[in-house]
Amino acid sequence: MTYDILMPVLRRLAIEAGTEIMAIYDADDFDVKLKSDESPVTVADEAADALISAGLRAAFPDVMLVTEEQAATHGQSADRFLIVDPLDGTKEFINRRGDFTVNIALVENGVPVRGVVYAPAKQRMFWTGADGQTVEETGAFDPETVGATQPISVSDPDNAGLLVVASKSHRDAATDAYINQYAVADSKSAGSSLKFCLVATGEADLYPRLGRTMEWDTAAGQAVLQGAGGQVVRFDDHTPLSYGKPGYENPFFIAYAPGVSLKEG
């Protein structure tokens, strides 16, 4: 599997899953269930997971696949694996706020190296090319034909007035206390992995996350951000956020444009 072969498949499956999700999103009503950890899951999560999983297993049968909706079946990790959150931002989906994404990524040796983040309700899509550069695609989002693309890159941040983005559904006092250590020109909230993408495009400089996340929540967004020149580090010691951890649970982390002077937690 080369990156040239990988990325068209990831892009196509993200778009096809987005179409399934939007058909349910635009319906009058849909069922919401609670998983064992009390987090919500909808028929859209399940439909997108089934579509993406089938597509990835058909295209890359020898590569381990990790998805949120099948997390209970995952055993030990591997040096190379595909990781999927078929609908990141389920609460945003349920509340019809639009800040939800389809996330698909490839992890190699603990690092997300390629990925796609598609926000179908926002009509925004970001993916890393075979060369590792991240682009934002605009247009009709045809599964088979790539539309207009524009390479994106992180900002050259002004530490006297930073642009900060934080979670819409999970922001708390600890996050605000950390953000208050910086000189902030503007602060916004966003859902799902879109926060990584806002840093990748230069629409934000800093995204701290002081809350529970799983690797499938962050891998595609991290790949997109890294392909735009950004970085993601652990909150506690500022070392790179790695993948393939036992249980796939992340520590707190900070995503940022490299010009940001990071503060200690």
N, C-alpha and C positions, 0 to 999 in steps of 0.2 A: 504493500500500500504506500504510494507516494502522496505527497501533499497535493499534487496536481490532480490526482484521482479523488482524494478525500474531499476537498473543499466543495466541488460541485454537488456532491452527494449531501453533505451537511447543509448546504444552502437550500437545495431542493426540498429536503425533508422538513426543514424549518418552515419554509413557505407553505408546504402542504399541510403541516400541523397547524399553522396559523389560520388557514382556511377552515379547517375543522373546528378550531376554537371559536372563530368569529361566527360561524353558523349557530353555535350554541349560545354565544354571548348575545346575539341579536334576537334570540327567541324570547317569548314572553316570560318563560320561567325555566328553571333547571334545578335538578336535585343537588343538594349539598349534604355530604356525609362527614363524619369526624373519624380520623385515623386513630390508631392506638395512642399517639402522642397528643391527641386533642386538636391537631391541626386540621383544617378543612380540606376536603378533596371534592371535586365535582366530576361530572361525566366528561367535561372538557379535558381535565387532567388525564383521565383514563383513556379517552379516545386519542389524544395526542401522543401519549406514551405508547399505545399499541401501534400507531402508525410509524413513529420514529424507530421503535425497537425492531419492528419487522424489517424496515428499510435498511437499518444498520447491520442487522444480522445477515441479511441477504447479500449486502455489498461487501461486508468485512467479517466473514464468519470466524476468522481466526483471532480477532481482537476482542478482548474482554469488554463487556458492556455493563456499565453501572447506570441505573436510572433511579430517580427518587421513588417512583411508584412501585418499584420492585426491590427496594432497598433491603427488605428483610431476607431476601434470597442471596445477598452478596456475601461472599466469603473473603478470603485474603486478597489483597490488591495485587497488581502486577506492575511491571516496569512501564508498560504501555497499555492504556485503556481509554475507551470512549466513555464520556460521562454526560448525562442528560438530565435536565429539568424540563419536562415537557410543557409545564405552565408555571413559571416563576411569578409569584405575586398573586396567588389564588385569592387572597382577601381583596386585592384591588379588582380582580375579576368579579367576585361576588358582589362587590359594592358598585360595580360598573364605573370604575374610575379610569380605566384604560391603561394604567401603568403596569402591565403584565407582559411577560416575554417568553419566548421559546429559546432555550439555551442548549447548545450542543457543543462539546469540546473534545479535543484529543489531549491526553496527558501523557508525557514521556519523561521518565526518570524524575517524577515528582513535580513537573512543571507543565502547566497548560500551554501548549505550543501553538495550537490552532483552534479557532472557534467561531461560532456565529451566534449573534443575539438578534432576534427578530421581535419587534413590538407591533403586532398586527393592528391593534386599535389606534396606535399612534402613527402608523405607516412610516416606521423607521426601521432600518436594518443595517447592521454592522457585521463585517466578517473579515477575517484575516486571509489574505491571499496566500498562494503557495509559497511566495517569497517572504511571508511573515509580516508584510505591511498591512495595516488595517485600513479598510475603506468603508465609507458609508454609501450604500446603494439607494438610489431614488428611482421612481418610475412605477411600472405596473406590478412589479414583483412576480414575474412569470417564472414558474419553477424550472423551465428548461432554458430560458434565455436571460442572461444577465443584463440588467438595465444600466443606466448611467451610474458611474462610480466616481467618488472623490476621495483621494487619500486624506486621512485625518491625522492630526497630531495634537499632543497635549499643549497646554498653554506655557508661556514663559511667565510664571506667576509673580505677582507683586506682593511680597510678604507684608507690606504696609496696608494691604487691602485685599484679602483673599476671597475667592468665591468658593463657598462650601456647600456641599450637598449631603443630606442625611436621609435616613429611612423615613418614609411617610407613616408606616404602620408600627414601627418599633423604636421610635425616638424616645429617649428617657433623660432623666436628670444627669446621669453620668456622661452621656453623650454631650449634652449641653455644657457641662462643666469642662469637658475636654476642648470643645470648640471655643469656649470663652478664653482659652489661653492664647488664641490667635487674634490678630487684627483682621476683622472680617468686614469686607465691603458689602457682601450680599450672601444670604443663606437661603437655600431652597430645599424643599422636600420632594422626593421621588420614590416610586416603588420599584421593586424587583431589581434586576441587574442593569436597568437603565442608569443607575447611579455610576457604575463603572464607565458606561458609554459617555455620560456627560463630562466626566474627567478626560476621557479619550479625545473628545472633540474640542476641549478647551472651554466648554460651557461651565465647568467647575474646575477648581484646582485641587480640592481635598475632599475625600469621603472617608470618615472614620466609622467603623462599625463595632460598637461595644455591645454585642448581643450574639445569641446563638445563630450560627449559620452552618450549613452543610456544604460539602465540596461541590455538589451539583448546583447549589445556588450561585456559586462564585466562579467556577472554572472558565466558562465561556466569557464572562465579563472580564476576568483577569487576562485571558488571551487577547481579547479586543484591546484592552488598555495597554498591555505590553507591546502589542503591535503598533501602537500609536506613540510609544516612547515613555509610557507611564510605568509605575511600579506598585506592587502590593507587598506589604510587610506585616509581620506580626505586631500587635499593639505593644506587647510586653518588652520585646528586646530589639525590635526593628530588623529582624532577620527575615529573609524571604518567606512568604507563605507557601508551604509545600503541600503536595497532594499524595493520596494513597495512604492516608493516616488510618489507624484502626478505627472502625466505626464511621469513617468519612466525616467526622465533625471538625469544624474549624475553631481555632482560638479567635479572640478579638483581633481585628486587623485594621490597617490604614491603607487606603488606595490614594495615590497622589501623583501630581506632576513633579518631576525630580527637583525643580527649583524651590519647592516648599521647604522651609526650615522646620523639620518635624519637632514637636514638643514631646517630652516624656509623659507617659500616662500617669 
